[in-house]
Amino acid sequence: MRFFFFILLIPFLIFGISANTAAQSMNINGKLINVSNVALYSSVFETLSPVIKSTSIWDSIRALSEINTIDADAYPYISPDGLSLYYTKQEAGIKKLVVATRGVNDYATPFTNVQVVGNGFSGLISSWFTNDQLELYYSDGSSIYMSSRSSVGDVFSAPQALTINGYSGFISAHSLTPNKQEMFVYNVDVLKSVLHCTNTGGLNYVVDDTLEIPDGYFATTGQLSKDGLSYYVSIDSIGSFSLYKMTRAAMMDTFSNLTKLSGSINDNALINNQPTITTDESIIVFVKNDLNSWEDNDLYISSATGTVGMSEAVRPIDVKVFPNPANQFAVFEFNEIPDLIRIYDMQGRIIINNRLISDTYRLDLSRFNKGIYHYSILSDKTVATGKLIIE
C-alpha cells in the first residue's frame, strides 16, 4: 500500500510545488519541494496522434559505476562523438559541472579521468553544449547562462544571462538547435512542462509554444538530438517515468510521433529521465532513480542493439461511458483492462487518479458539481480521452 501511494504521489512531486515551509527536500530534477503540501498538477485536453511503438531495441544497458558516486550524478550531456560526457556532480552538498572522457564510443568502454570544468560553475543544475563543445549553456534553476571558450580545454568566459520572456518558476534540461534559433526548456510551473522558445536576437528568447503530447501524459526532462530533428524526453505515464522520442522533418516544425523506447532501457526503475544522445543516435546516456530524490540520481548508458521492424501505431483503448450526460453515477466499459483512470475537473485539475483491475469502472458522482469533465484512460503505451457531462 505504501508503494502504491508513492507511485501516485511522484508525478505531483516532480512537477513542482511551492517551497515555503521547513518540510523541504530536493527532487530528482534539483527542484526544492515542500513534501507536506503537495499541489495537484494540471493538464490540458487535446486530441493528438497515438503513441507509437519504437523501432529500435535498447537492450544493452549498464550503470556508469566507474563515475557514479553516493551523491548525485545527473543531467548528462554526451558529446556528438560519444567520447566526452559532461554532467552535474554533487559533492559535499555542492553541485559542479564535470567532464569524463574515453577513447572509444561504444556501450562497454568506461568513462574515466573525471575533471571539473572551469571553476565548476557552482550552483548549476543542468548544462548543454553546442556540438563543437565551445559554448556552454547552463541553468541554475531560475535562469539560463551562456559561456564560451576558444577551444576544448580552454578557460570559459564569464557567463552571460539569457533573456527569456514568457515563463516563471524552475527551469532546467534546456537544449538548443544547431542554429540556436530554438530552445526547449523543462519548466515545472506551467500546464505543459516543456517550453519552446524562439530566438529574437542575440541571447534573447521568447516562449511561444509548448511541446505537444497526448492528454494523460506529462513531459518532463528532455534533450534535442544533435541535428535538432529528434527530441528525447522522459514522459510520466501512470506514475512511472519512461524514455520516449519525438521527431520532425525540419527546424521550427512541431514535434510529433511520441515513441516509447523499446527494450530493457525503461525497466527496473520507477524513474528514467534526463536523456542525452550521440550524433548517430546509437548511444544514449540517462539517469535512473527509484526515490524521486536528487541524491539517488545515477548515470546509465545504453546502446541500440537492433530493430523491431516498421513502427506500428498503438490504437487508443475502446471506451464506452453511460449514461453520459449523467447525474448520479457513470459506468466506464473497456475492451481490455487498462492501468489507470484519471478524471479532470473544469479547471484541468486531477480529481480522480485510480488503478483499474476490471474492464468496467463505476464512478460515483454524488460529490461532483454540474459541468463538463474530462477523462484519460491509460495503459503502458495507450491512451484514450473523452468528456463526461454531469447534469
C-alpha positions in Angstrom: 0.0 0.0 0.0 2.8 2.4 0.8 4.5 1.7 -2.5 1.2 2.2 -4.4 0.6 5.6 -2.7 4.2 6.6 -3.5 3.6 5.8 -7.2 0.6 8.1 -7.3 2.4 10.8 -5.4 5.5 11.0 -7.6 4.0 12.9 -10.6 2.9 15.7 -8.3 6.3 15.9 -6.6 8.3 16.1 -9.8 6.1 18.8 -11.4 6.9 21.2 -8.6 5.2 23.0 -5.7 5.8 26.0 -3.5 8.7 25.7 -1.1 7.8 27.9 1.8 7.9 25.6 4.8 10.6 23.7 6.7 9.5 20.3 5.2 11.5 20.5 2.1 13.7 18.2 0.0 15.2 18.3 -3.5 13.5 16.1 -6.1 15.2 14.2 -8.9 15.5 17.3 -11.1 17.1 19.5 -8.4 13.9 21.4 -7.6 13.2 22.2 -3.9 9.8 20.7 -2.9 7.6 21.0 0.1 6.7 17.4 0.9 4.0 18.4 3.4 1.8 20.4 0.9 1.7 18.7 -2.5 -0.3 20.5 -5.1 -2.2 18.8 -7.9 -0.7 19.3 -11.4 -3.0 20.4 -14.2 -3.4 19.0 -17.7 -4.8 20.2 -21.0 -7.2 18.3 -23.3 -6.2 17.7 -26.9 -6.6 15.0 -29.4 -3.2 14.1 -30.8 -1.7 11.2 -32.7 -1.5 8.0 -30.7 1.7 6.7 -29.1 4.0 4.8 -31.5 6.0 1.6 -30.8 9.7 2.1 -31.0 11.6 0.6 -34.0 15.0 0.4 -32.2 15.7 -2.1 -29.4 17.6 -0.7 -26.4 18.6 -3.8 -24.5 22.3 -3.2 -23.7 22.3 -1.1 -20.6 24.7 -0.6 -17.7 25.3 1.7 -14.8 28.2 4.1 -15.2 29.6 2.7 -12.0 33.1 4.0 -12.9 32.0 7.5 -12.3 28.7 7.3 -10.3 29.1 8.3 -6.6 27.0 8.0 -3.5 25.8 11.6 -4.1 24.0 13.0 -7.1 25.2 12.4 -10.7 22.7 13.9 -13.1 21.9 16.0 -16.2 24.3 14.4 -18.6 25.4 15.8 -22.0 27.3 13.4 -24.2 29.4 14.9 -27.0 28.5 14.2 -30.6 31.2 11.5 -30.9 30.4 9.9 -27.6 33.9 10.4 -26.2 33.2 13.1 -23.6 30.4 13.1 -21.0 29.6 16.3 -19.2 27.3 16.1 -16.2 26.4 17.7 -12.8 28.1 16.1 -9.9 27.3 16.9 -6.3 29.9 16.6 -3.6 29.5 17.7 0.0 26.3 19.4 -1.0 27.9 21.5 -3.8 26.9 20.9 -7.4 29.7 21.3 -10.1 30.0 20.7 -13.8 32.4 17.9 -14.6 33.6 16.0 -17.7 34.7 12.4 -18.1 36.3 11.0 -21.2 37.1 7.8 -23.0 38.8 6.7 -26.2 36.1 4.6 -27.9 32.4 5.3 -28.5 30.6 2.1 -27.5 28.5 0.7 -24.8 31.2 -1.1 -22.8 34.1 1.3 -22.8 34.2 3.1 -19.4 34.5 6.9 -18.9 37.5 7.9 -16.8 39.5 11.0 -15.9 36.7 13.0 -14.3 37.7 16.7 -14.2 35.9 19.8 -13.0 35.0 22.1 -16.0 36.4 25.6 -15.4 35.5 26.7 -11.9 32.8 24.1 -11.8 30.0 26.8 -12.2 29.0 26.2 -8.6 25.2 26.3 -8.2 24.3 25.0 -11.7 21.6 22.5 -12.1 21.9 21.4 -15.7 24.1 22.0 -18.7 24.1 21.8 -22.5 26.9 22.4 -25.1 27.0 23.3 -28.8 28.2 20.4 -31.0 31.7 21.8 -31.1 31.7 22.0 -27.2 32.8 25.6 -27.3 29.7 27.2 -26.0 28.1 26.1 -22.7 24.5 26.9 -21.7 23.7 26.1 -18.1 20.8 26.6 -15.7 20.8 27.4 -12.0 17.1 26.6 -11.7 15.8 30.1 -12.3 17.9 31.5 -15.2 20.0 30.2 -18.1 23.5 31.4 -18.8 25.9 31.2 -21.7 29.7 30.9 -21.5 32.2 30.3 -24.3 35.8 29.2 -24.9 38.2 29.3 -27.8 39.0 25.6 -27.9 38.2 22.5 -25.9 40.3 22.6 -22.7 40.5 26.4 -22.7 39.0 28.5 -19.9 35.4 29.6 -20.3 34.5 33.2 -20.4 32.4 35.0 -17.8 28.8 33.8 -18.1 26.1 36.0 -19.6 22.4 35.6 -18.7 19.9 34.8 -21.4 16.7 36.8 -21.5 13.7 34.5 -21.8 10.3 36.2 -21.9 7.1 34.3 -21.0 8.0 31.9 -18.3 8.1 31.7 -14.5 9.4 29.2 -12.0 12.0 26.5 -12.0 13.7 25.7 -15.3 16.3 23.0 -16.3 17.1 20.4 -19.0 17.4 23.0 -21.8 18.8 22.3 -25.3 19.1 24.4 -28.4 19.0 23.6 -32.2 22.4 23.9 -34.0 21.4 27.3 -35.4 20.4 28.4 -31.8 17.0 29.7 -33.2 15.1 27.3 -31.0 15.4 26.3 -27.4 13.5 23.7 -25.4 13.3 24.1 -21.7 11.7 22.0 -18.9 9.6 24.2 -16.7 7.7 22.8 -13.7 5.3 25.7 -13.2 3.2 25.7 -16.4 0.5 23.3 -17.7 2.7 21.9 -20.3 6.1 21.3 -18.9 8.4 21.6 -21.9 8.6 25.1 -23.4 9.5 26.0 -26.9 11.5 29.3 -27.1 12.4 31.2 -30.3 15.4 33.5 -30.6 14.6 37.2 -31.1 18.3 38.3 -31.4 21.5 37.6 -29.5 20.8 35.9 -26.2 17.1 36.9 -26.2 14.4 34.3 -26.4 10.6 34.3 -26.1 8.3 31.4 -25.1 5.9 30.9 -28.0 4.7 27.3 -27.7 4.9 24.1 -25.7 5.8 20.5 -26.5 2.6 18.8 -27.6 1.9 15.3 -26.2 -1.3 13.3 -25.8 -3.6 14.0 -22.9 -2.8 11.9 -19.9 1.0 12.0 -20.4 3.3 14.6 -18.8 6.6 15.6 -20.4 9.5 16.2 -18.0 13.2 16.5 -18.7 14.5 16.0 -22.3 17.2 17.0 -24.8 17.3 17.6 -28.5 19.3 15.3 -30.8 22.5 16.8 -32.2 20.7 17.8 -35.5 17.7 19.2 -33.7 15.2 16.9 -35.5 14.6 14.5 -32.7 13.6 15.1 -29.1 14.3 12.5 -26.4 12.2 13.1 -23.3 11.1 11.5 -20.1 7.3 11.0 -20.0 5.2 10.4 -16.9 2.6 7.8 -17.7 0.6 6.1 -15.0 3.0 7.1 -12.3 6.3 5.8 -13.8 8.7 7.8 -16.0 10.0 6.3 -19.2 12.1 7.5 -22.1 10.4 8.5 -25.3 11.4 10.0 -28.7 9.6 12.6 -30.9 10.6 13.6 -34.4 10.0 16.3 -37.0 11.1 16.9 -40.6 12.6 20.3 -40.3 13.6 23.1 -37.9 10.6 25.0 -36.5 8.3 22.2 -37.3 6.2 20.7 -34.5 7.5 17.5 -32.9 5.1 14.5 -33.2 5.2 10.7 -33.2 5.6 10.2 -29.5 7.6 6.9 -29.4 8.4 4.8 -26.3 11.9 3.4 -26.5 11.7 -0.4 -26.7 13.8 -2.9 -24.9 15.0 -3.1 -21.3 16.1 0.6 -21.2 12.9 1.6 -19.4 12.9 -1.4 -17.0 13.9 -1.8 -13.4 13.5 1.8 -12.2 10.5 3.9 -11.3 12.0 7.0 -13.0 14.1 7.1 -16.2 14.9 10.6 -17.3 17.4 13.3 -18.4 18.4 11.6 -21.7 21.3 12.7 -24.0 22.2 11.1 -27.3 25.2 10.9 -29.7 25.1 12.2 -33.3 24.2 8.8 -34.8 21.7 8.2 -32.1 23.2 4.8 -31.3 24.3 5.6 -27.7 22.2 7.2 -25.0 23.1 8.3 -21.5 20.4 8.9 -19.0 19.5 9.0 -15.3 17.8 6.2 -13.3 16.2 6.9 -9.9 13.8 5.0 -7.6 13.1 7.5 -4.9 12.5 10.9 -6.6 15.5 12.1 -4.6 18.3 14.2 -6.0 20.9 12.2 -4.1 19.5 9.0 -5.7 20.4 10.1 -9.3 22.8 7.7 -11.1 24.0 7.7 -14.7 23.3 4.8 -17.1 24.3 4.1 -20.7 22.5 2.1 -23.3 23.1 1.2 -27.0 20.6 0.3 -29.7 21.1 -3.4 -30.4 18.6 -3.9 -33.2 15.2 -3.0 -34.6 11.7 -4.4 -34.3 10.7 -3.6 -37.8 8.3 -0.9 -39.0 6.6 1.3 -36.4 3.1 0.3 -35.6 0.6 2.8 -34.1 -1.0 1.7 -30.9 -4.6 2.5 -31.1 -6.5 4.0 -28.2 -8.5 1.8 -25.9 -12.2 1.5 -26.8 -14.2 3.2 -24.0 -17.9 3.4 -23.5 -19.4 5.7 -20.9 -23.0 5.6 -19.9 -25.1 7.4 -19.0 -23.5 10.5 -20.5 -24.8 13.1 -19.6 -25.1 11.6 -16.1 -26.1 12.9 -12.6 -25.8 10.1 -10.1 -23.2 7.7 -11.5 -21.3 6.9 -14.7 -20.1 3.5 -15.8 -16.9 3.1 -18.0 -16.6 0.0 -20.1 -13.3 -1.0 -21.8 -12.4 -3.6 -24.4 -9.5 -4.6 -22.2 -8.3 -3.9 -18.7 -6.4 -0.6 -18.7 -4.0 0.5 -16.0 -5.3 3.8 -14.8 -8.3 6.2 -15.0 -7.9 10.0 -14.4 -10.7 12.4 -14.1 -10.1 16.2 -14.5 -12.3 19.0 -13.3 -13.3 22.1 -15.3 -10.0 23.8 -14.3 -7.9 20.9 -15.6 -7.0 19.5 -12.1 -6.8 15.8 -11.5 -9.5 14.8 -9.1 -9.6 11.0 -9.7 -6.4 9.0 -10.2 -7.2 5.3 -9.7 -5.7 2.0 -10.7 -8.1 -0.3 -12.7 -8.5 -4.0 -12.0 -11.5 -4.7 -14.2 -12.9 -3.9 -17.7 -15.6 -1.8 -16.0 -15.4 1.1 -13.6 -18.4 2.7 -11.8 -17.9 6.4 -10.8 -20.0 7.8 -8.0 -21.0 11.4 -9.0 -22.6 12.4 -5.7 -19.8 14.8 -4.8 -19.3 16.3 -8.3 -20.6 19.7 -9.3 -22.5 20.0 -12.6 -20.3 20.7 -15.6 -18.1 19.2 -18.2 -15.3 16.9 -17.0 -12.6 15.1 -19.0 -11.1 11.7 -18.5 -8.0 9.8 -19.6 -7.7 6.0 -19.7 -4.1 4.9 -19.7 -2.1 1.8 -20.3 1.6 1.3 -20.8 1.6 2.6 -24.4 -2.0 3.5 -24.9 -4.2 6.5 -24.0 -7.9 7.2 -24.6 -9.6 10.5 -23.7 -13.1 11.9 -23.6 -15.7 14.1 -22.0 -18.1 13.4 -19.1 -21.1 15.7 -18.7 -22.7 15.9 -15.3 -26.1 17.5 -15.1 
